[in-house]
Amino acid sequence: TSFYDKQKNEFIHIIDPKPRLFIVGAVHIAQALVSLARTTDFEIILIDPREHFATQERFPNCNILIEWPDEALSNFILDQATHLVTLTHDPKIDDPALIYVLKKNIGYIGSLGSKKTHQKRCERLLNIGFTKNDLCKVHGPIGLDIRAKTPAEIAISIMAEIISFRRYNNDK
């Protein structure tokens, strides 16, 4: 976005920060999602405490943090250009990430799982003090409903939802 301020005789050009995507869970869908996010010019950080999944062989040229998500996320400044997806289906890994980011003002938050899995996730978060309003920030089931089946198709649906979220919110 650019404009000229006649009163100050200044040309102003706003440069948006590069969007950042945190992917929690080094699963098959994450492999396809890393590729798509790279293609769409996101900075990508993959977080998984399970070092046998989060390897450079499976995720070449990717910033991998082998840490618990809440600890890893605490080392970053999170803003509206920050997006997070949880993909493990494991509450021990996904929930700490959600708990951490729900207290921040970030962009897109999405979690993989069926409607039933998402309902259980929401119940756990409500039981520890989050409100229904807080939980509205979590897109679940994650991704646009394109009847995706394969890991690559699911990754496309996730990336499409993130892009839609970013464009819709940036155009307001």
Secondary structure as the mmCIF struct_conf table of DSSP 4:
data_model
#
loop_
_struct_conf.conf_type_id
_struct_conf.id
_struct_conf.beg_label_comp_id
_struct_conf.beg_label_asym_id
_struct_conf.beg_label_seq_id
_struct_conf.end_label_comp_id
_struct_conf.end_label_asym_id
_struct_conf.end_label_seq_id
STRN STRN1 SER A 2 ASP A 5
TURN_TY1_P TURN_TY1_P1 LYS A 6 ASN A 9
STRN STRN2 GLU A 10 HIS A 13
HELX_LH_PP_P HELX_LH_PP_P1 ASP A 16 PRO A 19
STRN STRN3 ARG A 20 VAL A 24
BEND BEND1 VAL A 27 VAL A 27
HELX_RH_AL_P HELX_RH_AL_P1 HIS A 28 THR A 39
TURN_TY1_P TURN_TY1_P2 THR A 40 ASP A 41
STRN STRN4 GLU A 43 ILE A 47
BEND BEND2 PRO A 49 PRO A 49
TURN_TY1_P TURN_TY1_P3 GLU A 51 PHE A 53
BEND BEND3 ALA A 54 ALA A 54
TURN_TY1_P TURN_TY1_P4 GLN A 56 ARG A 58
BEND BEND4 PHE A 59 PHE A 59
TURN_TY1_P TURN_TY1_P5 PRO A 60 ASN A 61
STRN STRN5 ASN A 63 LEU A 65
BEND BEND5 GLU A 67 GLU A 67
HELX_RH_AL_P HELX_RH_AL_P2 PRO A 69 LEU A 73
TURN_TY1_P TURN_TY1_P6 SER A 74 ASN A 75
BEND BEND6 PHE A 76 PHE A 76
TURN_TY1_P TURN_TY1_P7 GLN A 80 ALA A 81
STRN STRN6 THR A 82 THR A 86
BEND BEND7 THR A 88 THR A 88
HELX_RH_AL_P HELX_RH_AL_P3 PRO A 91 LEU A 102
TURN_TY1_P TURN_TY1_P8 LYS A 103 LYS A 103
BEND BEND8 LYS A 104 LYS A 104
BEND BEND9 GLY A 107 GLY A 107
STRN STRN7 ILE A 109 SER A 111
BEND BEND10 GLY A 113 GLY A 113
HELX_RH_AL_P HELX_RH_AL_P4 LYS A 115 ASN A 127
TURN_TY1_P TURN_TY1_P9 ILE A 128 GLY A 129
HELX_RH_AL_P HELX_RH_AL_P5 LYS A 132 LEU A 135
TURN_TY1_P TURN_TY1_P10 CYS A 136 LYS A 137
STRN STRN8 VAL A 138 HIS A 139
BEND BEND11 GLY A 140 PRO A 141
BEND BEND12 GLY A 143 GLY A 143
BEND BEND13 ILE A 146 ILE A 146
BEND BEND14 THR A 150 THR A 150
HELX_RH_AL_P HELX_RH_AL_P6 PRO A 151 ASN A 170
TURN_TY1_P TURN_TY1_P11 ASP A 171 ASP A 171
#
